């Protein structure tokens, strides 16, 4: 019965770590721009010629 107790505590600990990581990631996404972090993708126009093979 002792091993079940340890495994249960380990699973609970991992769930807490995952929840805290998600909260931290969401918090960083919201607070990051106030500290100068830019999450926007660079925008540039890309033109490529397309050859259509229509017979």
C-alpha positions in Angstrom: 0.0 0.0 0.0 3.0 2.3 0.5 3.9 2.2 -3.2 0.4 3.3 -4.3 0.7 6.3 -1.9 4.0 7.3 -3.4 2.8 6.9 -7.0 -0.3 9.0 -6.1 1.8 11.7 -4.7 4.0 11.6 -7.8 1.1 11.9 -10.1 -0.4 14.8 -8.1 3.0 16.5 -8.1 3.2 16.2 -11.9 -0.3 17.6 -12.3 0.6 20.6 -10.2 3.8 21.2 -12.2 1.9 21.0 -15.5 -0.8 23.4 -14.2 1.8 25.9 -13.0 3.7 25.6 -16.3 0.5 26.4 -18.3 -0.3 29.3 -16.0 3.2 30.6 -16.3 3.2 30.4 -20.1 -0.1 32.2 -20.3 1.1 34.9 -17.9 4.3 35.3 -19.9 2.3 35.7 -23.1 0.2 38.5 -21.5 3.0 40.3 -19.6 5.8 39.8 -22.1 5.0 42.8 -24.3 5.3 45.1 -21.3 8.9 44.0 -20.9 9.8 44.5 -24.6 9.2 40.9 -25.9 7.7 40.9 -29.4 5.6 37.9 -30.3 4.4 39.0 -33.7 5.6 37.2 -36.7 7.7 39.2 -39.2 5.5 40.1 -42.2 6.9 40.3 -45.7 5.5 39.7 -49.1 6.7 36.6 -50.9 6.1 36.2 -54.7 6.9 33.0 -56.4 6.1 32.2 -60.1 3.7 29.3 -60.6 3.9 27.1 -63.7 0.6 25.5 -64.5 0.8 22.3 -66.6 -2.6 22.3 -68.2 -2.9 20.1 -71.3 
